[in-house]
Amino acid sequence: MKNINQKILEAMKDDTAAHEFSEEQANGLQLIGQSFKGTFRLTFVVIVTMQLIFAGMAIYCAYHLVNEMDLGLKINWLAGTLSTVVAFAIARIWFFMELNRLSVIREIKRVELQVSLLAETYQK
């Protein structure tokens, strides 16, 4: 049992040393910046790129929707605008759910460290 606690303590000390700020002090931009430094860095880059593409497509479709006079084409541009806005919203929701997941994982690691520190002090 002592060996497992010691391994957890060493792993947690290494992991917490890598994080320069605590979550209480971090604002949203710092958390987003930290997410691009983790193991899912490529995934976050792809999702943000998709968000930018969908936002650009939504603006393009909305522009043509406003300037179109033919009702049939106007409906097509409306469908394009709505579908790209929905795709953008889905990508955005996924991004913030991942930020929340990473935040929860960080908090679990902090609790593990506290438990291992308490276990170490009570064993002495």
N, C-alpha and C positions, 0 to 999 in steps of 0.2 A: 504494500500500500504506500509506503514511504517513497519508493522508487517512482511510482506513477505520479505522485504529487510533485516530486522533484522535476520530472520531465515536463509536466504541465507548467510549473513555475518558470523553468528555463525558456520554454517555447513562448510563454506569454511575455516574459521580459524582453525577448528579442523582438516580438511583434509590436509591443507598445513602444519600444525605442524607435521603431520605424515611423510611427505616427508622431508628427511634431506638435499636433494640437489636440486638445480634447474636444469631444463633440459638443460640450456645453458652450465652448467659446467659438465654435465654428458657425459661420453663416452658410446660407445656401450655396453661394458661389464656391466656397472652400470645399464643401462636400462634393459638388459636381467636379471640381478639379481633382479631388482625391479619387473619384471613381475612374478617371482616365489613367490612373497610375496602377490600377489593380490588374488582376488576371484577366478580367473581361474588357480590357482596354480596346481591343479591336471591335468587339461587339458594340461598345458605346460609341465609337467613332462611326461605325456603320449606321447605327440608329440616328445619331445626330445628323449625319449626311442625308439620310432618308427624310428626316424632318425638314431639312432645308429644301430638298427637292420637292416634297409635297407642298410646302408653303409657297414656293415659286410657281408650281403648277396651279395651285388654288388661285393665286393672284392673276395668273395668265387667263385662266378660265373665267374668273369673275370679270375681268376687263372685257373679254369678248362677249360675255353674257350681257353686260350693260350696253355695249355698242351694237349688238345685233338687232336687226329689225324683223327678220323672219321668225315666226313663232316656233316652227319645227327646229330650227337651228338654236334658238334661244333655249328650248327644252334640253337639247343635247349639251349645250354649254352649262346649263344648270346642273345636269346630272354629273358632268365632269367636276364642277365646282364642289358639289356636295360630296362626291366620292373622295376627292383629294383632301377635303377638310376632315372627313371621317378617318381617312388613313393617317393624316397628321395627328389627329387626336389619339388614335390608338397607339402610335409610336410614342407620343408624349406621355401617355398613361403608363406604358411599359417602362419608359425611362425613369419616371418617378417611383414606380413600384420597385425597380431595381435599386434605386437610391435608398428606399426604405428598407429593403432586404439587407443591403450592405450596412446600414445603420444598426439594424437589429443584430447582425453578426458581430459587429464591433462591440456592441453592448454585452452580448453573451460572453465574448472573450474577456471583457473587463470583469464580469462577475466570476468567471473561472479563475482569473488571477486573484481576485479577492478571496475566493474560497480556498485556493491553494496557500495563500499567505496565512489565512486563519488556521488552516490545518497544520501548517508548519509551526506556528507559534504555540498551538495547543499540544503538539507532540513533544515540545522541549520541556 
